[in-house]
Amino acid sequence: MELRAGNNLWLLKSGFTCQLLWGKDCTLIAGTLSGNIRVWDVRSGALKYELLGHRNTIQDLVYNKQKNVLLSTSEDGTVKIFNLP
């Protein structure tokens, strides 16, 4: 995946299964093959935090702006709801 923010170009290497970009704060959320979800600040490229809880590949991510929650599905058969900071 290639992502541009201003003059910055960010490339996500292999190992990521789905991505989601949201908000004025330019946040990128990506699911991994290992079942973790990583959250970055696109402007700086810094990893903000990581969400744990799945035991297998992340299949899909959905962000609910009104409730500030992230829903994720995994190949381990679970659906998780994360309250975001």
Helices and strands as residue ranges (DSSP letters): E 2-5, E 8-11, E 16-22, E 27-32, E 37-41, E 47-51, E 58-64, E 69-74, E 79-83
